[in-house]
Amino acid sequence: MRVGISTSVIQRGKTGIAQYVFALTKALKNYAAQHQFTLFVLEEDLPLFSFAAPELKIVLVSEKFRSPLKNILWHQIHLPRLARLHHLDVLHVPSYRRLLGRKPCALVATIHDLAPFHIASKYDWKRMLYGRVVVKKLARRQDEIIAISQNTADDIKRFFKIEDKKISVVYNGLDHERFFPGSKNVAQKQISQQHGIAAPFFLYLARIEHPAKNHVRLIEAFNQFKAETKSDWHLVFGGSDWHGAEMVHQTIRSSPFSSEIHSLGFVPEKDLPTLYRAAEVFVYPSLYEGFGLPPIEAMACGTPVISSNCGSLGEVVGEAAVIADPLNIHEMSRHLTNLSTDSSLRQKCSKAGLDRAKFFNWEKTAQETLLVYERAFQRR
């Protein structure tokens, strides 16, 4: 098959969708002898795909199509023409934000979540309208849809009224060559040198987004934990600023423990394993996720996890994480206390997390994705 993959939704590599695109395309390289893969890449994103050549073909897309509106128009007007020009059998768009209406070949879409249907203030009104109304129509034009969790598949059926036979649940994978247990002492020393954090800390990796990622309640829970326990533990955030980030930063500034709350900004991919290993506990109180890679990555590094069970998170982390109600500040604070004071509980969670992480593998994801491509091709 000749398969095209649109990559212009990766937002310079700083989103969860970007990690999905990078990991999937790396795994698909193993099948380049049987199939031809063409990546459509924005010009300034080319260095991010240095791993792709020569097995994967790259077609550059002008930077003038980077802005959201122009990028949507590029997908609707230019990409169908390029698909025909390159004689594609299948075109994969890995985000619901850029689904095609025209069908130059078999169309496959990955839908990571339907957050606009769950969180009223997730985006501005224009994006909410696009996500709830326009995408609903475009999704029905796809030959096959990949849902990255059963929770997302259920949402697609519920909100988009798409028949079961067009939806395949293909879980995200995990790069076990990068995420594995390592020396905590070495990792903590490195983080201390890089960021000046020498105390034990809770870690939350997610873009700084309010209210969806729930940073504010976690800060309030941390404030309560510190006031009640007088603990020396710190709280560390990693992630780029997004919608509502100023509210999170203001809450940090207002905290009586602001000097013990650190916001690192975007964390490069190469630094993630070290940060996970250095953390004593990983916390993920998100209000909604279509999958939630960071808790699984943390588990693979041997770090105990506290997670909400909103969206697909309960499905993904299973019984390997301590589950907290993300709307209940007192409950979150109690879990922070329990994990910080009970080393045997941390060890138990660490072992359970390592076992759970083994379930996820990008090679398996790539194999199942190829089967979806084949079904889409046969359907056309």
Secondary structure, DSSP 8 states (H G I E B T S, - for coil): -EEEEE-TTSGGGTSHHHHHHHHHHHHHGGGTTTSEEEEEEEGGGGGGGTTTTTTSEEEEE-GGG-SHHHHHHIIIIIHHHHHHHTT-SEEEE-SGGG--SS-SSEEEEEE---GGGT-TTSS-HHHHHIIIIIHHHHHTT-SEEEESSHHHHHHHHHHH---GGGEEE------TTTSS---HHHHHHHHHHHH---S-EEEEES-B-TTTT-HHHHHHHHHHHHHHH----EEEEE--B-TTHHHHHHHHHHSTTGGGEEE--S--GGGHHHHHHH-SEEEE--S--SS-HHHHHHHHTT--EEE--STTHHHHHTTSSEE--TT-HHHHHHHHHHHHH-HHHHHHHHHHHHHHHTT--HHHHHHHHHHHHHHHHHH-
